[in-house]
Amino acid sequence: MTTAKLFWSGHTQAVLLPKEFRFDASEVRIRRDGNAVVLEPVEGGWDWLDRIEPFTDDAVAAALEEVPDQFAGQAVA
């Protein structure tokens, strides 16, 4: 397991990340998950689109299908 050094900068605690854990971002989100602290890069507005797969033809066809009359106007739970 890789470890990192903690240090203080004024009244703020900081982590010196090893090279293989560097972020390609200028900002990270931080949250607690139990006893762990999780850092995630904050991405630009539409950058997430580059990571998703395109819809399959079947998915597009299913999305374009008309809703049968028996279900029209019913609320979806």
mmCIF file of the N, C-alpha and C atoms, coordinates in Angstrom:
data_MODEL
# 
_entry.id   MODEL 
# 
loop_
_atom_site.group_PDB 
_atom_site.id 
_atom_site.type_symbol 
_atom_site.label_atom_id 
_atom_site.label_alt_id 
_atom_site.label_comp_id 
_atom_site.label_asym_id 
_atom_site.label_entity_id 
_atom_site.label_seq_id 
_atom_site.pdbx_PDB_ins_code 
_atom_site.Cartn_x 
_atom_site.Cartn_y 
_atom_site.Cartn_z 
_atom_site.occupancy 
_atom_site.B_iso_or_equiv 
_atom_site.pdbx_formal_charge 
_atom_site.auth_seq_id 
_atom_site.auth_comp_id 
_atom_site.auth_asym_id 
_atom_site.auth_atom_id 
_atom_site.pdbx_PDB_model_num 
ATOM 1   N N  . MET A 1 1  ? 0.854   -1.181 0.000   1.00 0.00 ? 1  MET A N  1 
ATOM 2   C CA . MET A 1 1  ? 0.000   0.000  0.000   1.00 0.00 ? 1  MET A CA 1 
ATOM 3   C C  . MET A 1 1  ? 0.896   1.239  0.000   1.00 0.00 ? 1  MET A C  1 
ATOM 4   N N  . THR A 1 2  ? 0.560   2.188  -0.824  1.00 0.00 ? 2  THR A N  1 
ATOM 5   C CA . THR A 1 2  ? 1.292   3.444  -0.909  1.00 0.00 ? 2  THR A CA 1 
ATOM 6   C C  . THR A 1 2  ? 0.805   4.382  0.187   1.00 0.00 ? 2  THR A C  1 
ATOM 7   N N  . THR A 1 3  ? 1.725   5.121  0.787   1.00 0.00 ? 3  THR A N  1 
ATOM 8   C CA . THR A 1 3  ? 1.356   6.101  1.811   1.00 0.00 ? 3  THR A CA 1 
ATOM 9   C C  . THR A 1 3  ? 1.764   7.494  1.353   1.00 0.00 ? 3  THR A C  1 
ATOM 10  N N  . ALA A 1 4  ? 1.211   8.501  2.018   1.00 0.00 ? 4  ALA A N  1 
ATOM 11  C CA . ALA A 1 4  ? 1.522   9.895  1.700   1.00 0.00 ? 4  ALA A CA 1 
ATOM 12  C C  . ALA A 1 4  ? 1.833   10.623 2.996   1.00 0.00 ? 4  ALA A C  1 
ATOM 13  N N  . LYS A 1 5  ? 2.593   11.678 2.901   1.00 0.00 ? 5  LYS A N  1 
ATOM 14  C CA . LYS A 1 5  ? 2.961   12.480 4.066   1.00 0.00 ? 5  LYS A CA 1 
ATOM 15  C C  . LYS A 1 5  ? 1.929   13.574 4.302   1.00 0.00 ? 5  LYS A C  1 
ATOM 16  N N  . LEU A 1 6  ? 1.624   13.821 5.565   1.00 0.00 ? 6  LEU A N  1 
ATOM 17  C CA . LEU A 1 6  ? 0.764   14.927 5.971   1.00 0.00 ? 6  LEU A CA 1 
ATOM 18  C C  . LEU A 1 6  ? 1.644   16.051 6.489   1.00 0.00 ? 6  LEU A C  1 
ATOM 19  N N  . PHE A 1 7  ? 1.221   17.292 6.268   1.00 0.00 ? 7  PHE A N  1 
ATOM 20  C CA . PHE A 1 7  ? 1.938   18.438 6.820   1.00 0.00 ? 7  PHE A CA 1 
ATOM 21  C C  . PHE A 1 7  ? 0.950   19.562 7.052   1.00 0.00 ? 7  PHE A C  1 
ATOM 22  N N  . TRP A 1 8  ? 1.391   20.558 7.749   1.00 0.00 ? 8  TRP A N  1 
ATOM 23  C CA . TRP A 1 8  ? 0.545   21.713 8.062   1.00 0.00 ? 8  TRP A CA 1 
ATOM 24  C C  . TRP A 1 8  ? 1.027   22.925 7.287   1.00 0.00 ? 8  TRP A C  1 
ATOM 25  N N  . SER A 1 9  ? 0.083   23.676 6.757   1.00 0.00 ? 9  SER A N  1 
ATOM 26  C CA . SER A 1 9  ? 0.359   24.943 6.091   1.00 0.00 ? 9  SER A CA 1 
ATOM 27  C C  . SER A 1 9  ? -0.519  25.973 6.788   1.00 0.00 ? 9  SER A C  1 
ATOM 28  N N  . GLY A 1 10 ? 0.068   26.681 7.735   1.00 0.00 ? 10 GLY A N  1 
ATOM 29  C CA . GLY A 1 10 ? -0.727  27.584 8.569   1.00 0.00 ? 10 GLY A CA 1 
ATOM 30  C C  . GLY A 1 10 ? -1.650  26.753 9.440   1.00 0.00 ? 10 GLY A C  1 
ATOM 31  N N  . HIS A 1 11 ? -2.946  27.012 9.351   1.00 0.00 ? 11 HIS A N  1 
ATOM 32  C CA . HIS A 1 11 ? -3.929  26.255 10.126  1.00 0.00 ? 11 HIS A CA 1 
ATOM 33  C C  . HIS A 1 11 ? -4.605  25.165 9.291   1.00 0.00 ? 11 HIS A C  1 
ATOM 34  N N  . THR A 1 12 ? -4.037  24.848 8.130   1.00 0.00 ? 12 THR A N  1 
ATOM 35  C CA . THR A 1 12 ? -4.627  23.876 7.220   1.00 0.00 ? 12 THR A CA 1 
ATOM 36  C C  . THR A 1 12 ? -3.734  22.650 7.111   1.00 0.00 ? 12 THR A C  1 
ATOM 37  N N  . GLN A 1 13 ? -4.330  21.469 7.253   1.00 0.00 ? 13 GLN A N  1 
ATOM 38  C CA . GLN A 1 13 ? -3.584  20.240 7.055   1.00 0.00 ? 13 GLN A CA 1 
ATOM 39  C C  . GLN A 1 13 ? -3.587  19.905 5.567   1.00 0.00 ? 13 GLN A C  1 
ATOM 40  N N  . ALA A 1 14 ? -2.462  19.442 5.064   1.00 0.00 ? 14 ALA A N  1 
ATOM 41  C CA . ALA A 1 14 ? -2.336  19.127 3.642   1.00 0.00 ? 14 ALA A CA 1 
ATOM 42  C C  . ALA A 1 14 ? -1.709  17.742 3.475   1.00 0.00 ? 14 ALA A C  1 
ATOM 43  N N  . VAL A 1 15 ? -1.873  17.187 2.286   1.00 0.00 ? 15 VAL A N  1 
ATOM 44  C CA . VAL A 1 15 ? -1.332  15.871 1.957   1.00 0.00 ? 15 VAL A CA 1 
ATOM 45  C C  . VAL A 1 15 ? -0.381  16.032 0.780   1.00 0.00 ? 15 VAL A C  1 
ATOM 46  N N  . LEU A 1 16 ? 0.797   15.460 0.894   1.00 0.00 ? 16 LEU A N  1 
ATOM 47  C CA . LEU A 1 16 ? 1.756   15.456 -0.208  1.00 0.00 ? 16 LEU A CA 1 
ATOM 48  C C  . LEU A 1 16 ? 1.537   14.157 -0.984  1.00 0.00 ? 16 LEU A C  1 
ATOM 49  N N  . LEU A 1 17 ? 0.879   14.256 -2.140  1.00 0.00 ? 17 LEU A N  1 
ATOM 50  C CA . LEU A 1 17 ? 0.529   13.070 -2.916  1.00 0.00 ? 17 LEU A CA 1 
ATOM 51  C C  . LEU A 1 17 ? 1.729   12.539 -3.692  1.00 0.00 ? 17 LEU A C  1 
ATOM 52  N N  . PRO A 1 18 ? 1.919   11.220 -3.700  1.00 0.00 ? 18 PRO A N  1 
ATOM 53  C CA . PRO A 1 18 ? 2.958   10.637 -4.549  1.00 0.00 ? 18 PRO A CA 1 
ATOM 54  C C  . PRO A 1 18 ? 2.634   10.895 -6.027  1.00 0.00 ? 18 PRO A C  1 
ATOM 55  N N  . LYS A 1 19 ? 3.649   10.846 -6.855  1.00 0.00 ? 19 LYS A N  1 
ATOM 56  C CA . LYS A 1 19 ? 3.517   11.172 -8.275  1.00 0.00 ? 19 LYS A CA 1 
ATOM 57  C C  . LYS A 1 19 ? 2.384   10.403 -8.961  1.00 0.00 ? 19 LYS A C  1 
ATOM 58  N N  . GLU A 1 20 ? 2.243   9.113  -8.660  1.00 0.00 ? 20 GLU A N  1 
ATOM 59  C CA . GLU A 1 20 ? 1.232   8.305  -9.348  1.00 0.00 ? 20 GLU A CA 1 
ATOM 60  C C  . GLU A 1 20 ? -0.202  8.635  -8.930  1.00 0.00 ? 20 GLU A C  1 
ATOM 61  N N  . PHE A 1 21 ? -0.374  9.497  -7.927  1.00 0.00 ? 21 PHE A N  1 
ATOM 62  C CA . PHE A 1 21 ? -1.707  9.895  -7.476  1.00 0.00 ? 21 PHE A CA 1 
ATOM 63  C C  . PHE A 1 21 ? -2.028  11.352 -7.801  1.00 0.00 ? 21 PHE A C  1 
ATOM 64  N N  . ARG A 1 22 ? -1.201  11.990 -8.602  1.00 0.00 ? 22 ARG A N  1 
ATOM 65  C CA . ARG A 1 22 ? -1.450  13.389 -8.947  1.00 0.00 ? 22 ARG A CA 1 
ATOM 66  C C  . ARG A 1 22 ? -2.732  13.526 -9.759  1.00 0.00 ? 22 ARG A C  1 
ATOM 67  N N  . PHE A 1 23 ? -3.377  14.664 -9.605  1.00 0.00 ? 23 PHE A N  1 
ATOM 68  C CA . PHE A 1 23 ? -4.604  14.961 -10.335 1.00 0.00 ? 23 PHE A CA 1 
ATOM 69  C C  . PHE A 1 23 ? -4.285  15.820 -11.547 1.00 0.00 ? 23 PHE A C  1 
ATOM 70  N N  . ASP A 1 24 ? -5.001  15.588 -12.633 1.00 0.00 ? 24 ASP A N  1 
ATOM 71  C CA . ASP A 1 24 ? -4.911  16.442 -13.812 1.00 0.00 ? 24 ASP A CA 1 
ATOM 72  C C  . ASP A 1 24 ? -6.081  17.423 -13.740 1.00 0.00 ? 24 ASP A C  1 
ATOM 73  N N  . ALA A 1 25 ? -6.081  18.225 -12.687 1.00 0.00 ? 25 ALA A N  1 
ATOM 74  C CA . ALA A 1 25 ? -7.168  19.176 -12.430 1.00 0.00 ? 25 ALA A CA 1 
ATOM 75  C C  . ALA A 1 25 ? -6.623  20.265 -11.517 1.00 0.00 ? 25 ALA A C  1 
ATOM 76  N N  . SER A 1 26 ? -7.334  21.375 -11.447 1.00 0.00 ? 26 SER A N  1 
ATOM 77  C CA . SER A 1 26 ? -6.908  22.459 -10.564 1.00 0.00 ? 26 SER A CA 1 
ATOM 78  C C  . SER A 1 26 ? -7.708  22.472 -9.268  1.00 0.00 ? 26 SER A C  1 
ATOM 79  N N  . GLU A 1 27 ? -8.737  21.607 -9.188  1.00 0.00 ? 27 GLU A N  1 
ATOM 80  C CA . GLU A 1 27 ? -9.602  21.580 -8.014  1.00 0.00 ? 27 GLU A CA 1 
ATOM 81  C C  . GLU A 1 27 ? -10.126 20.157 -7.819  1.00 0.00 ? 27 GLU A C  1 
ATOM 82  N N  . VAL A 1 28 ? -10.327 19.763 -6.551  1.00 0.00 ? 28 VAL A N  1 
ATOM 83  C CA . VAL A 1 28 ? -10.899 18.456 -6.245  1.00 0.00 ? 28 VAL A CA 1 
ATOM 84  C C  . VAL A 1 28 ? -12.086 18.612 -5.308  1.00 0.00 ? 28 VAL A C  1 
ATOM 85  N N  . ARG A 1 29 ? -13.029 17.667 -5.400  1.00 0.00 ? 29 ARG A N  1 
ATOM 86  C CA . ARG A 1 29 ? -14.115 17.561 -4.422  1.00 0.00 ? 29 ARG A CA 1 
ATOM 87  C C  . ARG A 1 29 ? -13.595 16.698 -3.287  1.00 0.00 ? 29 ARG A C  1 
ATOM 88  N N  . ILE A 1 30 ? -14.045 16.962 -2.086  1.00 0.00 ? 30 ILE A N  1 
ATOM 89  C CA . ILE A 1 30 ? -13.622 16.173 -0.938  1.00 0.00 ? 30 ILE A CA 1 
ATOM 90  C C  . ILE A 1 30 ? -14.857 15.739 -0.158  1.00 0.00 ? 30 ILE A C  1 
ATOM 91  N N  . ARG A 1 31 ? -14.850 14.473 0.271   1.00 0.00 ? 31 ARG A N  1 
ATOM 92  C CA . ARG A 1 31 ? -15.961 13.963 1.077   1.00 0.00 ? 31 ARG A CA 1 
ATOM 93  C C  . ARG A 1 31 ? -15.446 12.845 1.971   1.00 0.00 ? 31 ARG A C  1 
ATOM 94  N N  . ARG A 1 32 ? -16.200 12.594 3.022   1.00 0.00 ? 32 ARG A N  1 
ATOM 95  C CA . ARG A 1 32 ? -15.888 11.471 3.903   1.00 0.00 ? 32 ARG A CA 1 
ATOM 96  C C  . ARG A 1 32 ? -16.735 10.277 3.500   1.00 0.00 ? 32 ARG A C  1 
ATOM 97  N N  . ASP A 1 33 ? -16.128 9.104  3.565   1.00 0.00 ? 33 ASP A N  1 
ATOM 98  C CA . ASP A 1 33 ? -16.820 7.842  3.337   1.00 0.00 ? 33 ASP A CA 1 
ATOM 99  C C  . ASP A 1 33 ? -16.393 6.925  4.476   1.00 0.00 ? 33 ASP A C  1 
ATOM 100 N N  . GLY A 1 34 ? -17.173 6.946  5.557   1.00 0.00 ? 34 GLY A N  1 
ATOM 101 C CA . GLY A 1 34 ? -16.769 6.221  6.764   1.00 0.00 ? 34 GLY A CA 1 
ATOM 102 C C  . GLY A 1 34 ? -15.538 6.884  7.351   1.00 0.00 ? 34 GLY A C  1 
ATOM 103 N N  . ASN A 1 35 ? -14.473 6.116  7.503   1.00 0.00 ? 35 ASN A N  1 
ATOM 104 C CA . ASN A 1 35 ? -13.229 6.653  8.054   1.00 0.00 ? 35 ASN A CA 1 
ATOM 105 C C  . ASN A 1 35 ? -12.298 7.186  6.965   1.00 0.00 ? 35 ASN A C  1 
ATOM 106 N N  . ALA A 1 36 ? -12.686 7.013  5.708   1.00 0.00 ? 36 ALA A N  1 
ATOM 107 C CA . ALA A 1 36 ? -11.846 7.439  4.585   1.00 0.00 ? 36 ALA A CA 1 
ATOM 108 C C  . ALA A 1 36 ? -12.200 8.855  4.142   1.00 0.00 ? 36 ALA A C  1 
ATOM 109 N N  . VAL A 1 37 ? -11.217 9.540  3.586   1.00 0.00 ? 37 VAL A N  1 
ATOM 110 C CA . VAL A 1 37 ? -11.426 10.841 2.953   1.00 0.00 ? 37 VAL A CA 1 
ATOM 111 C C  . VAL A 1 37 ? -11.180 10.624 1.460   1.00 0.00 ? 37 VAL A C  1 
ATOM 112 N N  . VAL A 1 38 ? -12.165 10.970 0.640   1.00 0.00 ? 38 VAL A N  1 
ATOM 113 C CA . VAL A 1 38 ? -12.102 10.706 -0.799  1.00 0.00 ? 38 VAL A CA 1 
ATOM 114 C C  . VAL A 1 38 ? -11.940 12.023 -1.547  1.00 0.00 ? 38 VAL A C  1 
ATOM 115 N N  . LEU A 1 39 ? -10.956 12.076 -2.437  1.00 0.00 ? 39 LEU A N  1 
ATOM 116 C CA . LEU A 1 39 ? -10.724 13.240 -3.294  1.00 0.00 ? 39 LEU A CA 1 
ATOM 117 C C  . LEU A 1 39 ? -11.079 12.856 -4.726  1.00 0.00 ? 39 LEU A C  1 
ATOM 118 N N  . GLU A 1 40 ? -11.850 13.706 -5.403  1.00 0.00 ? 40 GLU A N  1 
ATOM 119 C CA . GLU A 1 40 ? -12.230 13.463 -6.790  1.00 0.00 ? 40 GLU A CA 1 
ATOM 120 C C  . GLU A 1 40 ? -12.024 14.744 -7.579  1.00 0.00 ? 40 GLU A C  1 
ATOM 121 N N  . PRO A 1 41 ? -11.444 14.651 -8.789  1.00 0.00 ? 41 PRO A N  1 
ATOM 122 C CA . PRO A 1 41 ? -11.231 15.868 -9.577  1.00 0.00 ? 41 PRO A CA 1 
ATOM 123 C C  . PRO A 1 41 ? -12.547 16.521 -9.964  1.00 0.00 ? 41 PRO A C  1 
ATOM 124 N N  . VAL A 1 42 ? -12.567 17.841 -9.932  1.00 0.00 ? 42 VAL A N  1 
ATOM 125 C CA . VAL A 1 42 ? -13.717 18.607 -10.414 1.00 0.00 ? 42 VAL A CA 1 
ATOM 126 C C  . VAL A 1 42 ? -13.466 18.849 -11.892 1.00 0.00 ? 42 VAL A C  1 
ATOM 127 N N  . GLU A 1 43 ? -14.382 18.374 -12.713 1.00 0.00 ? 43 GLU A N  1 
ATOM 128 C CA . GLU A 1 43 ? -14.205 18.497 -14.153 1.00 0.00 ? 43 GLU A CA 1 
ATOM 129 C C  . GLU A 1 43 ? -14.967 19.696 -14.676 1.00 0.00 ? 43 GLU A C  1 
ATOM 130 N N  . GLY A 1 44 ? -14.561 20.155 -15.846 1.00 0.00 ? 44 GLY A N  1 
ATOM 131 C CA . GLY A 1 44 ? -15.245 21.259 -16.494 1.00 0.00 ? 44 GLY A CA 1 
ATOM 132 C C  . GLY A 1 44 ? -16.672 20.876 -16.841 1.00 0.00 ? 44 GLY A C  1 
ATOM 133 N N  . GLY A 1 45 ? -17.464 21.842 -17.215 1.00 0.00 ? 45 GLY A N  1 
ATOM 134 C CA . GLY A 1 45 ? -18.880 21.665 -17.449 1.00 0.00 ? 45 GLY A CA 1 
ATOM 135 C C  . GLY A 1 45 ? -19.301 20.445 -18.241 1.00 0.00 ? 45 GLY A C  1 
ATOM 136 N N  . TRP A 1 46 ? -18.736 20.201 -19.412 1.00 0.00 ? 46 TRP A N  1 
ATOM 137 C CA . TRP A 1 46 ? -19.208 19.120 -20.270 1.00 0.00 ? 46 TRP A CA 1 
ATOM 138 C C  . TRP A 1 46 ? -18.164 18.019 -20.461 1.00 0.00 ? 46 TRP A C  1 
ATOM 139 N N  . ASP A 1 47 ? -17.089 18.017 -19.689 1.00 0.00 ? 47 ASP A N  1 
ATOM 140 C CA . ASP A 1 47 ? -16.028 17.021 -19.859 1.00 0.00 ? 47 ASP A CA 1 
ATOM 141 C C  . ASP A 1 47 ? -16.514 15.590 -19.662 1.00 0.00 ? 47 ASP A C  1 
ATOM 142 N N  . TRP A 1 48 ? -17.530 15.406 -18.823 1.00 0.00 ? 48 TRP A N  1 
ATOM 143 C CA . TRP A 1 48 ? -18.044 14.063 -18.556 1.00 0.00 ? 48 TRP A CA 1 
ATOM 144 C C  . TRP A 1 48 ? -18.605 13.409 -19.817 1.00 0.00 ? 48 TRP A C  1 
ATOM 145 N N  . LEU A 1 49 ? -19.015 14.203 -20.791 1.00 0.00 ? 49 LEU A N  1 
ATOM 146 C CA . LEU A 1 49 ? -19.562 13.638 -22.025 1.00 0.00 ? 49 LEU A CA 1 
ATOM 147 C C  . LEU A 1 49 ? -18.528 12.823 -22.799 1.00 0.00 ? 49 LEU A C  1 
ATOM 148 N N  . ASP A 1 50 ? -17.259 13.183 -22.644 1.00 0.00 ? 50 ASP A N  1 
ATOM 149 C CA . ASP A 1 50 ? -16.207 12.461 -23.351 1.00 0.00 ? 50 ASP A CA 1 
ATOM 150 C C  . ASP A 1 50 ? -16.037 11.036 -22.836 1.00 0.00 ? 50 ASP A C  1 
ATOM 151 N N  . ARG A 1 51 ? -16.538 10.749 -21.626 1.00 0.00 ? 51 ARG A N  1 
ATOM 152 C CA . ARG A 1 51 ? -16.341 9.439  -21.015 1.00 0.00 ? 51 ARG A CA 1 
ATOM 153 C C  . ARG A 1 51 ? -17.508 8.477  -21.213 1.00 0.00 ? 51 ARG A C  1 
ATOM 154 N N  . ILE A 1 52 ? -18.630 8.945  -21.694 1.00 0.00 ? 52 ILE A N  1 
ATOM 155 C CA . ILE A 1 52 ? -19.769 8.043  -21.826 1.00 0.00 ? 52 ILE A CA 1 
ATOM 156 C C  . ILE A 1 52 ? -19.798 7.419  -23.211 1.00 0.00 ? 52 ILE A C  1 
ATOM 157 N N  . GLU A 1 53 ? -20.335 6.225  -23.265 1.00 0.00 ? 53 GLU A N  1 
ATOM 158 C CA . GLU A 1 53 ? -20.458 5.504  -24.527 1.00 0.00 ? 53 GLU A CA 1 
ATOM 159 C C  . GLU A 1 53 ? -21.683 6.015  -25.281 1.00 0.00 ? 53 GLU A C  1 
ATOM 160 N N  . PRO A 1 54 ? -21.639 5.992  -26.607 1.00 0.00 ? 54 PRO A N  1 
ATOM 161 C CA . PRO A 1 54 ? -22.827 6.402  -27.369 1.00 0.00 ? 54 PRO A CA 1 
ATOM 162 C C  . PRO A 1 54 ? -23.959 5.397  -27.156 1.00 0.00 ? 54 PRO A C  1 
ATOM 163 N N  . PHE A 1 55 ? -25.185 5.857  -27.350 1.00 0.00 ? 55 PHE A N  1 
ATOM 164 C CA . PHE A 1 55 ? -26.341 4.971  -27.243 1.00 0.00 ? 55 PHE A CA 1 
ATOM 165 C C  . PHE A 1 55 ? -26.306 3.943  -28.363 1.00 0.00 ? 55 PHE A C  1 
ATOM 166 N N  . THR A 1 56 ? -26.753 2.735  -28.050 1.00 0.00 ? 56 THR A N  1 
ATOM 167 C CA . THR A 1 56 ? -26.878 1.708  -29.086 1.00 0.00 ? 56 THR A CA 1 
ATOM 168 C C  . THR A 1 56 ? -28.129 2.002  -29.906 1.00 0.00 ? 56 THR A C  1 
ATOM 169 N N  . ASP A 1 57 ? -28.199 1.416  -31.093 1.00 0.00 ? 57 ASP A N  1 
ATOM 170 C CA . ASP A 1 57 ? -29.385 1.598  -31.939 1.00 0.00 ? 57 ASP A CA 1 
ATOM 171 C C  . ASP A 1 57 ? -30.645 1.111  -31.226 1.00 0.00 ? 57 ASP A C  1 
ATOM 172 N N  . ASP A 1 58 ? -30.522 -0.001 -30.467 1.00 0.00 ? 58 ASP A N  1 
ATOM 173 C CA . ASP A 1 58 ? -31.675 -0.530 -29.729 1.00 0.00 ? 58 ASP A CA 1 
ATOM 174 C C  . ASP A 1 58 ? -32.162 0.458  -28.676 1.00 0.00 ? 58 ASP A C  1 
ATOM 175 N N  . ALA A 1 59 ? -31.235 1.104  -27.980 1.00 0.00 ? 59 ALA A N  1 
ATOM 176 C CA . ALA A 1 59 ? -31.621 2.067  -26.943 1.00 0.00 ? 59 ALA A CA 1 
ATOM 177 C C  . ALA A 1 59 ? -32.322 3.269  -27.563 1.00 0.00 ? 59 ALA A C  1 
ATOM 178 N N  . VAL A 1 60 ? -31.828 3.729  -28.695 1.00 0.00 ? 60 VAL A N  1 
ATOM 179 C CA . VAL A 1 60 ? -32.459 4.868  -29.378 1.00 0.00 ? 60 VAL A CA 1 
ATOM 180 C C  . VAL A 1 60 ? -33.853 4.477  -29.847 1.00 0.00 ? 60 VAL A C  1 
ATOM 181 N N  . ALA A 1 61 ? -33.985 3.286  -30.431 1.00 0.00 ? 61 ALA A N  1 
ATOM 182 C CA . ALA A 1 61 ? -35.295 2.826  -30.911 1.00 0.00 ? 61 ALA A CA 1 
ATOM 183 C C  . ALA A 1 61 ? -36.280 2.709  -29.753 1.00 0.00 ? 61 ALA A C  1 
ATOM 184 N N  . ALA A 1 62 ? -35.836 2.174  -28.622 1.00 0.00 ? 62 ALA A N  1 
ATOM 185 C CA . ALA A 1 62 ? -36.715 2.029  -27.457 1.00 0.00 ? 62 ALA A CA 1 
ATOM 186 C C  . ALA A 1 62 ? -37.150 3.388  -26.932 1.00 0.00 ? 62 ALA A C  1 
ATOM 187 N N  . ALA A 1 63 ? -36.253 4.354  -26.944 1.00 0.00 ? 63 ALA A N  1 
ATOM 188 C CA . ALA A 1 63 ? -36.590 5.693  -26.454 1.00 0.00 ? 63 ALA A CA 1 
ATOM 189 C C  . ALA A 1 63 ? -37.587 6.392  -27.375 1.00 0.00 ? 63 ALA A C  1 
ATOM 190 N N  . LEU A 1 64 ? -37.552 6.055  -28.652 1.00 0.00 ? 64 LEU A N  1 
ATOM 191 C CA . LEU A 1 64 ? -38.437 6.701  -29.617 1.00 0.00 ? 64 LEU A CA 1 
ATOM 192 C C  . LEU A 1 64 ? -39.791 6.014  -29.759 1.00 0.00 ? 64 LEU A C  1 
ATOM 193 N N  . GLU A 1 65 ? -39.926 4.830  -29.164 1.00 0.00 ? 65 GLU A N  1 
ATOM 194 C CA . GLU A 1 65 ? -41.204 4.118  -29.247 1.00 0.00 ? 65 GLU A CA 1 
ATOM 195 C C  . GLU A 1 65 ? -42.300 4.929  -28.577 1.00 0.00 ? 65 GLU A C  1 
ATOM 196 N N  . GLU A 1 66 ? -43.490 4.824  -29.127 1.00 0.00 ? 66 GLU A N  1 
ATOM 197 C CA . GLU A 1 66 ? -44.626 5.512  -28.520 1.00 0.00 ? 66 GLU A CA 1 
ATOM 198 C C  . GLU A 1 66 ? -45.091 4.733  -27.299 1.00 0.00 ? 66 GLU A C  1 
ATOM 199 N N  . VAL A 1 67 ? -45.593 5.445  -26.313 1.00 0.00 ? 67 VAL A N  1 
ATOM 200 C CA . VAL A 1 67 ? -46.137 4.817  -25.115 1.00 0.00 ? 67 VAL A CA 1 
ATOM 201 C C  . VAL A 1 67 ? -47.488 4.215  -25.479 1.00 0.00 ? 67 VAL A C  1 
ATOM 202 N N  . PRO A 1 68 ? -47.718 2.925  -25.152 1.00 0.00 ? 68 PRO A N  1 
ATOM 203 C CA . PRO A 1 68 ? -49.026 2.329  -25.462 1.00 0.00 ? 68 PRO A CA 1 
ATOM 204 C C  . PRO A 1 68 ? -50.152 3.114  -24.789 1.00 0.00 ? 68 PRO A C  1 
ATOM 205 N N  . ASP A 1 69 ? -51.319 3.161  -25.455 1.00 0.00 ? 69 ASP A N  1 
ATOM 206 C CA . ASP A 1 69 ? -52.462 3.917  -24.938 1.00 0.00 ? 69 ASP A CA 1 
ATOM 207 C C  . ASP A 1 69 ? -52.841 3.516  -23.523 1.00 0.00 ? 69 ASP A C  1 
ATOM 208 N N  . GLN A 1 70 ? -52.665 2.248  -23.168 1.00 0.00 ? 70 GLN A N  1 
ATOM 209 C CA . GLN A 1 70 ? -53.069 1.798  -21.838 1.00 0.00 ? 70 GLN A CA 1 
ATOM 210 C C  . GLN A 1 70 ? -52.252 2.454  -20.735 1.00 0.00 ? 70 GLN A C  1 
ATOM 211 N N  . PHE A 1 71 ? -51.062 2.967  -21.061 1.00 0.00 ? 71 PHE A N  1 
ATOM 212 C CA . PHE A 1 71 ? -50.228 3.612  -20.059 1.00 0.00 ? 71 PHE A CA 1 
ATOM 213 C C  . PHE A 1 71 ? -50.200 5.129  -20.190 1.00 0.00 ? 71 PHE A C  1 
ATOM 214 N N  . ALA A 1 72 ? -50.742 5.653  -21.241 1.00 0.00 ? 72 ALA A N  1 
ATOM 215 C CA . ALA A 1 72 ? -50.710 7.100  -21.471 1.00 0.00 ? 72 ALA A CA 1 
ATOM 216 C C  . ALA A 1 72 ? -51.414 7.827  -20.333 1.00 0.00 ? 72 ALA A C  1 
ATOM 217 N N  . GLY A 1 73 ? -50.788 8.855  -19.835 1.00 0.00 ? 73 GLY A N  1 
ATOM 218 C CA . GLY A 1 73 ? -51.385 9.686  -18.795 1.00 0.00 ? 73 GLY A CA 1 
ATOM 219 C C  . GLY A 1 73 ? -51.230 9.146  -17.389 1.00 0.00 ? 73 GLY A C  1 
ATOM 220 N N  . GLN A 1 74 ? -50.631 7.955  -17.216 1.00 0.00 ? 74 GLN A N  1 
ATOM 221 C CA . GLN A 1 74 ? -50.437 7.409  -15.872 1.00 0.00 ? 74 GLN A CA 1 
ATOM 222 C C  . GLN A 1 74 ? -49.119 7.897  -15.307 1.00 0.00 ? 74 GLN A C  1 
ATOM 223 N N  . ALA A 1 75 ? -49.116 8.176  -14.009 1.00 0.00 ? 75 ALA A N  1 
ATOM 224 C CA . ALA A 1 75 ? -47.888 8.588  -13.335 1.00 0.00 ? 75 ALA A CA 1 
ATOM 225 C C  . ALA A 1 75 ? -46.984 7.373  -13.178 1.00 0.00 ? 75 ALA A C  1 
ATOM 226 N N  . VAL A 1 76 ? -45.691 7.601  -13.301 1.00 0.00 ? 76 VAL A N  1 
ATOM 227 C CA . VAL A 1 76 ? -44.705 6.542  -13.117 1.00 0.00 ? 76 VAL A CA 1 
ATOM 228 C C  . VAL A 1 76 ? -44.204 6.619  -11.693 1.00 0.00 ? 76 VAL A C  1 
ATOM 229 N N  . ALA A 1 77 ? -44.204 5.494  -10.993 1.00 0.00 ? 77 ALA A N  1 
ATOM 230 C CA . ALA A 1 77 ? -43.758 5.471  -9.591  1.00 0.00 ? 77 ALA A CA 1 
ATOM 231 C C  . ALA A 1 77 ? -42.266 5.348  -9.513  1.00 0.00 ? 77 ALA A C  1 
# 
